[in-house]
Amino acid sequence: MANLFLLSPVLWIGVLLLGSFACAANVTYDFNITWVLANPDNAFLRPTIGINGQWPVPQITATVGDRVRVNVVNQLGNQTTSLHFHGLYMNGTTHMDGPTGVSQCSIPPGASFTYDFKIDQPGTYWYHSHDHGQYPDGLRGALIVNDPGSPYKGQYDEEIVLTLSDWYHDQVHDLLKSFISVTNPTGAEPVPNAALMNDTQNLTVSVEPGKTYMVRMVNMGAFAAQYVWFEGHTMRIVEVDGIYTEPADADMIYLTAAQRCSVLITTKNDTLANFAFVGSMDQDLFDQIPPTLNPNVTGWLVYDHAKELPLPGILDEFDPFDDFTLVPADGAELFDKVDYSFNLDVKMDNLGDGAN
């Protein structure tokens, strides 16, 4: 032990670096991007972009400090593609960020590309195609980065990943043609046909009484924001978009497209009933509401599979938590002054050919 304390500062740094490398891992995923058929709302069977012949696509999971390699082969045959890892800063590896025409070329049919980057951010993220608006056709999934140093470590028993999304029966190629068109001068966005949870409807999530669950929520939708609430349970917000927050209790939250939010939910102490939870698309975003549209998707916290799955109650109004009141857990103070200020004037108008 006496000799150990005589190590030079340089050797101490080497020891510490070796320890950090020992904790990190190389995480590899092999993704063959293919067409499959899917009918998640049980209303329309359509071509959908899957991975390795399956849809929903797999979740990417890593731990802070890991090196992630995603080997992509484009087997779509008729479309280019790419992958973007939404919310990751990609410091030093912006060429791995995925937006085609910005940080990389599209991956042509029959070609391959390897994404190779290190993850230093904990939290809840997602990945998706970033090529010609392609991801609403199905190429999007959760990306979870575990954090051994989380301030909420030890405060929950299990994790649940819950994705929300809108769903279209038409493929993106056709949606874009009608959206960016002289026949749509106001720029009215295509209205989804349905809402999904974990790429399905009528989702059931088994829970045990007296436990606390970290529910990681991701809105992977193309357009629609969603109100989310769990009947009979309080959500305690602890993370938004990869940033830990001071805990804040909420009965309902509002998730815009691409937004993520992690909450702690403590279950009841008995199994007397099951409870609905709901995602409801914000219809104020829609220029026209089809009379057949059901904006809601319902799931259930199932305490007892032998008991009924109750219908959710009808709300008089939406009253989501004001996420502007959230406080980052790192305690960093706001900047006290602005050195440079830039104003950007943005105008929404029609193109020269009359398209929006």
Contacts in CASP RR format, 6 or more apart in sequence:
PFRMAT RR
TARGET T0000
AUTHOR 0000-0000-0000
METHOD contacts of the structure
MODEL  1
MANLFLLSPVLWIGVLLLGSFACAANVTYDFNITWVLANPDNAFLRPTIG
INGQWPVPQITATVGDRVRVNVVNQLGNQTTSLHFHGLYMNGTTHMDGPT
GVSQCSIPPGASFTYDFKIDQPGTYWYHSHDHGQYPDGLRGALIVNDPGS
PYKGQYDEEIVLTLSDWYHDQVHDLLKSFISVTNPTGAEPVPNAALMNDT
QNLTVSVEPGKTYMVRMVNMGAFAAQYVWFEGHTMRIVEVDGIYTEPADA
DMIYLTAAQRCSVLITTKNDTLANFAFVGSMDQDLFDQIPPTLNPNVTGW
LVYDHAKELPLPGILDEFDPFDDFTLVPADGAELFDKVDYSFNLDVKMDN
LGDGAN
7 15 0 8 1.000
23 65 0 8 1.000
23 148 0 8 1.000
24 63 0 8 1.000
24 65 0 8 1.000
24 66 0 8 1.000
24 67 0 8 1.000
25 62 0 8 1.000
25 63 0 8 1.000
25 66 0 8 1.000
25 67 0 8 1.000
26 66 0 8 1.000
26 67 0 8 1.000
26 69 0 8 1.000
27 61 0 8 1.000
27 62 0 8 1.000
27 66 0 8 1.000
27 67 0 8 1.000
27 68 0 8 1.000
27 69 0 8 1.000
28 68 0 8 1.000
28 69 0 8 1.000
28 70 0 8 1.000
28 71 0 8 1.000
29 58 0 8 1.000
29 60 0 8 1.000
29 68 0 8 1.000
29 69 0 8 1.000
29 70 0 8 1.000
29 71 0 8 1.000
30 52 0 8 1.000
30 71 0 8 1.000
30 73 0 8 1.000
31 51 0 8 1.000
31 52 0 8 1.000
31 70 0 8 1.000
31 71 0 8 1.000
31 72 0 8 1.000
31 73 0 8 1.000
31 83 0 8 1.000
32 51 0 8 1.000
32 52 0 8 1.000
32 53 0 8 1.000
32 73 0 8 1.000
32 75 0 8 1.000
33 49 0 8 1.000
33 50 0 8 1.000
33 51 0 8 1.000
33 72 0 8 1.000
33 73 0 8 1.000
33 74 0 8 1.000
33 75 0 8 1.000
33 76 0 8 1.000
33 81 0 8 1.000
33 139 0 8 1.000
34 49 0 8 1.000
34 50 0 8 1.000
34 51 0 8 1.000
34 52 0 8 1.000
34 53 0 8 1.000
34 75 0 8 1.000
34 76 0 8 1.000
35 47 0 8 1.000
35 48 0 8 1.000
35 49 0 8 1.000
35 50 0 8 1.000
35 76 0 8 1.000
36 47 0 8 1.000
36 48 0 8 1.000
36 49 0 8 1.000
36 50 0 8 1.000
36 53 0 8 1.000
36 54 0 8 1.000
36 55 0 8 1.000
37 45 0 8 1.000
37 46 0 8 1.000
37 47 0 8 1.000
37 48 0 8 1.000
38 45 0 8 1.000
38 46 0 8 1.000
38 48 0 8 1.000
38 55 0 8 1.000
38 138 0 8 1.000
39 45 0 8 1.000
39 46 0 8 1.000
40 167 0 8 1.000
40 194 0 8 1.000
40 196 0 8 1.000
40 199 0 8 1.000
40 200 0 8 1.000
40 201 0 8 1.000
41 167 0 8 1.000
41 193 0 8 1.000
41 194 0 8 1.000
41 196 0 8 1.000
41 201 0 8 1.000
42 201 0 8 1.000
43 169 0 8 1.000
43 193 0 8 1.000
43 194 0 8 1.000
44 169 0 8 1.000
44 193 0 8 1.000
46 169 0 8 1.000
46 171 0 8 1.000
47 137 0 8 1.000
47 171 0 8 1.000
48 55 0 8 1.000
48 137 0 8 1.000
48 138 0 8 1.000
49 55 0 8 1.000
49 76 0 8 1.000
49 81 0 8 1.000
49 129 0 8 1.000
49 134 0 8 1.000
49 137 0 8 1.000
49 138 0 8 1.000
49 139 0 8 1.000
50 57 0 8 1.000
50 138 0 8 1.000
50 139 0 8 1.000
51 57 0 8 1.000
51 58 0 8 1.000
51 139 0 8 1.000
52 58 0 8 1.000
55 138 0 8 1.000
55 199 0 8 1.000
56 141 0 8 1.000
56 198 0 8 1.000
56 199 0 8 1.000
56 200 0 8 1.000
57 138 0 8 1.000
57 139 0 8 1.000
57 140 0 8 1.000
57 141 0 8 1.000
58 141 0 8 1.000
59 141 0 8 1.000
59 142 0 8 1.000
59 143 0 8 1.000
59 144 0 8 1.000
59 161 0 8 1.000
60 68 0 8 1.000
60 70 0 8 1.000
60 85 0 8 1.000
60 127 0 8 1.000
60 141 0 8 1.000
60 142 0 8 1.000
60 143 0 8 1.000
60 144 0 8 1.000
61 143 0 8 1.000
61 144 0 8 1.000
61 145 0 8 1.000
61 146 0 8 1.000
62 68 0 8 1.000
62 119 0 8 1.000
62 143 0 8 1.000
62 144 0 8 1.000
62 145 0 8 1.000
62 146 0 8 1.000
63 119 0 8 1.000
63 145 0 8 1.000
63 146 0 8 1.000
63 147 0 8 1.000
63 148 0 8 1.000
64 119 0 8 1.000
64 120 0 8 1.000
64 121 0 8 1.000
64 122 0 8 1.000
64 145 0 8 1.000
64 146 0 8 1.000
64 147 0 8 1.000
64 148 0 8 1.000
64 149 0 8 1.000
65 118 0 8 1.000
65 119 0 8 1.000
65 120 0 8 1.000
66 118 0 8 1.000
66 119 0 8 1.000
67 116 0 8 1.000
67 117 0 8 1.000
67 118 0 8 1.000
67 119 0 8 1.000
68 115 0 8 1.000
68 116 0 8 1.000
68 117 0 8 1.000
68 118 0 8 1.000
68 119 0 8 1.000
69 114 0 8 1.000
69 115 0 8 1.000
69 116 0 8 1.000
70 83 0 8 1.000
70 114 0 8 1.000
70 115 0 8 1.000
71 112 0 8 1.000
71 114 0 8 1.000
72 81 0 8 1.000
72 83 0 8 1.000
72 107 0 8 1.000
72 112 0 8 1.000
72 113 0 8 1.000
72 114 0 8 1.000
72 115 0 8 1.000
73 110 0 8 1.000
73 111 0 8 1.000
73 112 0 8 1.000
74 80 0 8 1.000
74 81 0 8 1.000
74 107 0 8 1.000
74 108 0 8 1.000
74 109 0 8 1.000
74 110 0 8 1.000
74 111 0 8 1.000
74 112 0 8 1.000
75 109 0 8 1.000
75 110 0 8 1.000
76 109 0 8 1.000
77 109 0 8 1.000
77 110 0 8 1.000
78 109 0 8 1.000
79 109 0 8 1.000
79 131 0 8 1.000
79 132 0 8 1.000
79 134 0 8 1.000
80 100 0 8 1.000
80 106 0 8 1.000
80 107 0 8 1.000
80 108 0 8 1.000
80 109 0 8 1.000
80 131 0 8 1.000
80 132 0 8 1.000
81 106 0 8 1.000
81 107 0 8 1.000
81 129 0 8 1.000
81 131 0 8 1.000
81 134 0 8 1.000
81 139 0 8 1.000
82 98 0 8 1.000
82 99 0 8 1.000
82 100 0 8 1.000
82 104 0 8 1.000
82 106 0 8 1.000
82 107 0 8 1.000
82 113 0 8 1.000
82 129 0 8 1.000
82 130 0 8 1.000
82 131 0 8 1.000
83 98 0 8 1.000
83 115 0 8 1.000
83 127 0 8 1.000
83 128 0 8 1.000
83 129 0 8 1.000
83 130 0 8 1.000
83 139 0 8 1.000
84 97 0 8 1.000
84 98 0 8 1.000
84 99 0 8 1.000
84 127 0 8 1.000
84 128 0 8 1.000
84 129 0 8 1.000
84 130 0 8 1.000
85 96 0 8 1.000
85 97 0 8 1.000
85 98 0 8 1.000
85 115 0 8 1.000
85 117 0 8 1.000
85 125 0 8 1.000
85 127 0 8 1.000
85 143 0 8 1.000
86 125 0 8 1.000
86 126 0 8 1.000
86 127 0 8 1.000
86 128 0 8 1.000
86 143 0 8 1.000
86 258 0 8 1.000
87 121 0 8 1.000
87 125 0 8 1.000
87 241 0 8 1.000
87 242 0 8 1.000
88 97 0 8 1.000
88 117 0 8 1.000
88 119 0 8 1.000
88 121 0 8 1.000
88 125 0 8 1.000
88 143 0 8 1.000
89 121 0 8 1.000
90 96 0 8 1.000
90 97 0 8 1.000
90 117 0 8 1.000
91 120 0 8 1.000
93 116 0 8 1.000
93 117 0 8 1.000
93 118 0 8 1.000
94 103 0 8 1.000
95 103 0 8 1.000
95 104 0 8 1.000
96 103 0 8 1.000
96 104 0 8 1.000
96 115 0 8 1.000
96 116 0 8 1.000
96 117 0 8 1.000
97 103 0 8 1.000
97 104 0 8 1.000
98 104 0 8 1.000
98 115 0 8 1.000
98 130 0 8 1.000
99 130 0 8 1.000
100 106 0 8 1.000
100 130 0 8 1.000
100 131 0 8 1.000
100 132 0 8 1.000
104 113 0 8 1.000
106 131 0 8 1.000
107 113 0 8 1.000
107 131 0 8 1.000
119 145 0 8 1.000
121 145 0 8 1.000
121 242 0 8 1.000
122 145 0 8 1.000
122 146 0 8 1.000
122 147 0 8 1.000
122 149 0 8 1.000
122 150 0 8 1.000
122 242 0 8 1.000
122 244 0 8 1.000
123 144 0 8 1.000
123 145 0 8 1.000
123 147 0 8 1.000
123 216 0 8 1.000
123 239 0 8 1.000
123 242 0 8 1.000
123 260 0 8 1.000
123 262 0 8 1.000
124 142 0 8 1.000
124 144 0 8 1.000
124 145 0 8 1.000
124 161 0 8 1.000
124 216 0 8 1.000
124 217 0 8 1.000
124 218 0 8 1.000
124 239 0 8 1.000
124 241 0 8 1.000
124 242 0 8 1.000
124 260 0 8 1.000
124 261 0 8 1.000
124 262 0 8 1.000
125 142 0 8 1.000
125 143 0 8 1.000
125 144 0 8 1.000
125 145 0 8 1.000
125 218 0 8 1.000
125 242 0 8 1.000
125 260 0 8 1.000
126 140 0 8 1.000
126 141 0 8 1.000
126 142 0 8 1.000
126 143 0 8 1.000
126 163 0 8 1.000
126 218 0 8 1.000
126 220 0 8 1.000
126 258 0 8 1.000
126 260 0 8 1.000
127 140 0 8 1.000
127 141 0 8 1.000
127 143 0 8 1.000
128 135 0 8 1.000
128 139 0 8 1.000
128 140 0 8 1.000
128 141 0 8 1.000
128 220 0 8 1.000
129 135 0 8 1.000
129 137 0 8 1.000
129 139 0 8 1.000
129 140 0 8 1.000
132 172 0 8 1.000
132 173 0 8 1.000
132 176 0 8 1.000
133 172 0 8 1.000
133 176 0 8 1.000
133 222 0 8 1.000
134 172 0 8 1.000
135 220 0 8 1.000
135 222 0 8 1.000
136 166 0 8 1.000
136 167 0 8 1.000
136 168 0 8 1.000
136 172 0 8 1.000
136 175 0 8 1.000
136 221 0 8 1.000
136 222 0 8 1.000
137 171 0 8 1.000
137 172 0 8 1.000
140 165 0 8 1.000
140 220 0 8 1.000
140 221 0 8 1.000
141 163 0 8 1.000
141 218 0 8 1.000
141 220 0 8 1.000
142 161 0 8 1.000
142 163 0 8 1.000
142 216 0 8 1.000
142 218 0 8 1.000
142 220 0 8 1.000
144 159 0 8 1.000
144 161 0 8 1.000
144 216 0 8 1.000
147 153 0 8 1.000
150 244 0 8 1.000
151 244 0 8 1.000
151 329 0 8 1.000
152 214 0 8 1.000
152 238 0 8 1.000
152 244 0 8 1.000
152 264 0 8 1.000
155 212 0 8 1.000
155 264 0 8 1.000
156 212 0 8 1.000
156 213 0 8 1.000
156 214 0 8 1.000
156 264 0 8 1.000
157 211 0 8 1.000
157 212 0 8 1.000
157 213 0 8 1.000
158 211 0 8 1.000
158 213 0 8 1.000
158 214 0 8 1.000
159 213 0 8 1.000
159 214 0 8 1.000
159 215 0 8 1.000
159 216 0 8 1.000
160 205 0 8 1.000
160 213 0 8 1.000
160 214 0 8 1.000
160 215 0 8 1.000
160 216 0 8 1.000
161 198 0 8 1.000
161 216 0 8 1.000
161 218 0 8 1.000
162 197 0 8 1.000
162 198 0 8 1.000
162 205 0 8 1.000
162 215 0 8 1.000
162 216 0 8 1.000
162 217 0 8 1.000
162 218 0 8 1.000
163 196 0 8 1.000
163 197 0 8 1.000
163 198 0 8 1.000
163 199 0 8 1.000
163 217 0 8 1.000
163 218 0 8 1.000
163 219 0 8 1.000
163 220 0 8 1.000
164 195 0 8 1.000
164 196 0 8 1.000
164 197 0 8 1.000
164 217 0 8 1.000
164 218 0 8 1.000
164 219 0 8 1.000
164 220 0 8 1.000
164 221 0 8 1.000
164 226 0 8 1.000
164 228 0 8 1.000
164 255 0 8 1.000
164 279 0 8 1.000
164 297 0 8 1.000
165 195 0 8 1.000
165 196 0 8 1.000
165 199 0 8 1.000
165 219 0 8 1.000
165 220 0 8 1.000
165 221 0 8 1.000
165 222 0 8 1.000
166 192 0 8 1.000
166 194 0 8 1.000
166 195 0 8 1.000
166 196 0 8 1.000
166 221 0 8 1.000
166 222 0 8 1.000
166 223 0 8 1.000
166 224 0 8 1.000
166 281 0 8 1.000
167 192 0 8 1.000
167 193 0 8 1.000
167 194 0 8 1.000
167 195 0 8 1.000
167 196 0 8 1.000
168 175 0 8 1.000
168 190 0 8 1.000
168 192 0 8 1.000
168 193 0 8 1.000
168 222 0 8 1.000
169 193 0 8 1.000
170 190 0 8 1.000
175 190 0 8 1.000
178 184 0 8 1.000
178 190 0 8 1.000
179 187 0 8 1.000
179 188 0 8 1.000
179 189 0 8 1.000
179 190 0 8 1.000
179 356 0 8 1.000
180 355 0 8 1.000
180 356 0 8 1.000
181 355 0 8 1.000
181 356 0 8 1.000
182 353 0 8 1.000
182 354 0 8 1.000
182 355 0 8 1.000
184 355 0 8 1.000
184 356 0 8 1.000
185 350 0 8 1.000
185 354 0 8 1.000
185 356 0 8 1.000
186 287 0 8 1.000
186 356 0 8 1.000
187 356 0 8 1.000
188 287 0 8 1.000
188 288 0 8 1.000
189 223 0 8 1.000
189 285 0 8 1.000
189 286 0 8 1.000
189 287 0 8 1.000
190 223 0 8 1.000
191 286 0 8 1.000
191 287 0 8 1.000
191 288 0 8 1.000
191 289 0 8 1.000
191 290 0 8 1.000
191 293 0 8 1.000
192 222 0 8 1.000
192 223 0 8 1.000
192 224 0 8 1.000
192 281 0 8 1.000
192 293 0 8 1.000
193 293 0 8 1.000
194 201 0 8 1.000
194 294 0 8 1.000
194 297 0 8 1.000
195 201 0 8 1.000
195 224 0 8 1.000
195 226 0 8 1.000
195 279 0 8 1.000
195 280 0 8 1.000
195 281 0 8 1.000
195 294 0 8 1.000
195 295 0 8 1.000
195 296 0 8 1.000
195 297 0 8 1.000
196 297 0 8 1.000
197 203 0 8 1.000
197 279 0 8 1.000
197 297 0 8 1.000
197 299 0 8 1.000
201 297 0 8 1.000
201 298 0 8 1.000
202 298 0 8 1.000
202 299 0 8 1.000
202 309 0 8 1.000
203 297 0 8 1.000
203 298 0 8 1.000
203 299 0 8 1.000
203 300 0 8 1.000
204 299 0 8 1.000
204 300 0 8 1.000
204 302 0 8 1.000
204 309 0 8 1.000
205 299 0 8 1.000
205 300 0 8 1.000
205 301 0 8 1.000
205 302 0 8 1.000
206 302 0 8 1.000
206 305 0 8 1.000
207 213 0 8 1.000
207 267 0 8 1.000
207 301 0 8 1.000
207 302 0 8 1.000
207 303 0 8 1.000
208 267 0 8 1.000
208 303 0 8 1.000
209 267 0 8 1.000
209 268 0 8 1.000
209 269 0 8 1.000
209 270 0 8 1.000
209 271 0 8 1.000
209 303 0 8 1.000
210 266 0 8 1.000
210 267 0 8 1.000
210 268 0 8 1.000
210 269 0 8 1.000
211 266 0 8 1.000
211 267 0 8 1.000
212 264 0 8 1.000
212 265 0 8 1.000
212 266 0 8 1.000
212 267 0 8 1.000
213 264 0 8 1.000
213 265 0 8 1.000
213 266 0 8 1.000
213 267 0 8 1.000
214 238 0 8 1.000
214 262 0 8 1.000
214 263 0 8 1.000
214 264 0 8 1.000
215 235 0 8 1.000
215 262 0 8 1.000
215 263 0 8 1.000
215 264 0 8 1.000
215 265 0 8 1.000
216 239 0 8 1.000
216 260 0 8 1.000
216 262 0 8 1.000
217 228 0 8 1.000
217 253 0 8 1.000
217 255 0 8 1.000
217 260 0 8 1.000
217 261 0 8 1.000
217 262 0 8 1.000
217 263 0 8 1.000
218 260 0 8 1.000
219 225 0 8 1.000
219 226 0 8 1.000
219 255 0 8 1.000
219 256 0 8 1.000
219 257 0 8 1.000
219 258 0 8 1.000
219 259 0 8 1.000
219 260 0 8 1.000
220 257 0 8 1.000
220 258 0 8 1.000
221 257 0 8 1.000
221 258 0 8 1.000
222 257 0 8 1.000
223 257 0 8 1.000
223 285 0 8 1.000
224 257 0 8 1.000
224 281 0 8 1.000
224 282 0 8 1.000
224 285 0 8 1.000
224 286 0 8 1.000
225 254 0 8 1.000
225 255 0 8 1.000
225 256 0 8 1.000
225 257 0 8 1.000
225 259 0 8 1.000
225 281 0 8 1.000
225 282 0 8 1.000
225 285 0 8 1.000
226 254 0 8 1.000
226 255 0 8 1.000
226 279 0 8 1.000
226 280 0 8 1.000
226 281 0 8 1.000
226 282 0 8 1.000
227 252 0 8 1.000
227 253 0 8 1.000
227 254 0 8 1.000
227 278 0 8 1.000
227 279 0 8 1.000
227 280 0 8 1.000
227 282 0 8 1.000
227 318 0 8 1.000
227 320 0 8 1.000
228 252 0 8 1.000
228 253 0 8 1.000
228 254 0 8 1.000
228 255 0 8 1.000
228 277 0 8 1.000
228 278 0 8 1.000
228 279 0 8 1.000
228 280 0 8 1.000
229 235 0 8 1.000
229 251 0 8 1.000
229 252 0 8 1.000
229 253 0 8 1.000
229 277 0 8 1.000
229 278 0 8 1.000
229 279 0 8 1.000
230 265 0 8 1.000
230 275 0 8 1.000
230 277 0 8 1.000
230 301 0 8 1.000
231 275 0 8 1.000
231 276 0 8 1.000
231 277 0 8 1.000
231 278 0 8 1.000
231 312 0 8 1.000
231 313 0 8 1.000
232 275 0 8 1.000
233 265 0 8 1.000
233 266 0 8 1.000
233 267 0 8 1.000
233 275 0 8 1.000
233 277 0 8 1.000
233 301 0 8 1.000
234 249 0 8 1.000
234 250 0 8 1.000
234 251 0 8 1.000
234 265 0 8 1.000
234 266 0 8 1.000
235 249 0 8 1.000
235 250 0 8 1.000
235 251 0 8 1.000
235 253 0 8 1.000
235 263 0 8 1.000
235 264 0 8 1.000
235 265 0 8 1.000
236 247 0 8 1.000
236 248 0 8 1.000
236 249 0 8 1.000
236 250 0 8 1.000
236 263 0 8 1.000
236 264 0 8 1.000
236 265 0 8 1.000
237 245 0 8 1.000
237 247 0 8 1.000
237 248 0 8 1.000
237 249 0 8 1.000
237 250 0 8 1.000
237 253 0 8 1.000
237 261 0 8 1.000
237 262 0 8 1.000
237 263 0 8 1.000
237 321 0 8 1.000
237 323 0 8 1.000
237 326 0 8 1.000
238 244 0 8 1.000
238 245 0 8 1.000
238 247 0 8 1.000
238 262 0 8 1.000
238 263 0 8 1.000
238 264 0 8 1.000
239 245 0 8 1.000
239 260 0 8 1.000
239 261 0 8 1.000
239 262 0 8 1.000
240 259 0 8 1.000
240 260 0 8 1.000
240 261 0 8 1.000
240 262 0 8 1.000
240 323 0 8 1.000
240 326 0 8 1.000
241 259 0 8 1.000
241 260 0 8 1.000
241 261 0 8 1.000
242 260 0 8 1.000
243 328 0 8 1.000
243 329 0 8 1.000
243 330 0 8 1.000
244 328 0 8 1.000
244 329 0 8 1.000
244 330 0 8 1.000
245 326 0 8 1.000
245 327 0 8 1.000
245 328 0 8 1.000
245 329 0 8 1.000
246 326 0 8 1.000
246 327 0 8 1.000
246 328 0 8 1.000
246 329 0 8 1.000
247 264 0 8 1.000
248 321 0 8 1.000
248 325 0 8 1.000
248 326 0 8 1.000
248 327 0 8 1.000
250 263 0 8 1.000
250 320 0 8 1.000
250 321 0 8 1.000
251 319 0 8 1.000
251 321 0 8 1.000
252 318 0 8 1.000
252 319 0 8 1.000
252 320 0 8 1.000
252 321 0 8 1.000
253 261 0 8 1.000
253 263 0 8 1.000
253 320 0 8 1.000
253 321 0 8 1.000
253 323 0 8 1.000
254 282 0 8 1.000
254 318 0 8 1.000
254 320 0 8 1.000
254 321 0 8 1.000
254 323 0 8 1.000
255 261 0 8 1.000
261 323 0 8 1.000
267 301 0 8 1.000
267 303 0 8 1.000
268 303 0 8 1.000
270 303 0 8 1.000
271 303 0 8 1.000
271 304 0 8 1.000
271 307 0 8 1.000
272 303 0 8 1.000
272 304 0 8 1.000
273 303 0 8 1.000
273 304 0 8 1.000
273 307 0 8 1.000
273 310 0 8 1.000
274 300 0 8 1.000
274 301 0 8 1.000
274 302 0 8 1.000
274 303 0 8 1.000
274 304 0 8 1.000
274 307 0 8 1.000
274 308 0 8 1.000
274 309 0 8 1.000
274 310 0 8 1.000
275 300 0 8 1.000
275 301 0 8 1.000
275 303 0 8 1.000
275 310 0 8 1.000
276 298 0 8 1.000
276 299 0 8 1.000
276 300 0 8 1.000
276 301 0 8 1.000
276 309 0 8 1.000
276 310 0 8 1.000
276 311 0 8 1.000
276 312 0 8 1.000
276 313 0 8 1.000
277 298 0 8 1.000
277 299 0 8 1.000
277 300 0 8 1.000
277 301 0 8 1.000
277 312 0 8 1.000
278 296 0 8 1.000
278 297 0 8 1.000
278 298 0 8 1.000
278 299 0 8 1.000
278 312 0 8 1.000
279 296 0 8 1.000
279 297 0 8 1.000
279 298 0 8 1.000
280 295 0 8 1.000
280 296 0 8 1.000
280 297 0 8 1.000
280 318 0 8 1.000
281 295 0 8 1.000
281 296 0 8 1.000
283 289 0 8 1.000
283 293 0 8 1.000
283 295 0 8 1.000
296 312 0 8 1.000
298 311 0 8 1.000
298 312 0 8 1.000
300 309 0 8 1.000
300 310 0 8 1.000
302 309 0 8 1.000
348 356 0 8 1.000
350 356 0 8 1.000
END
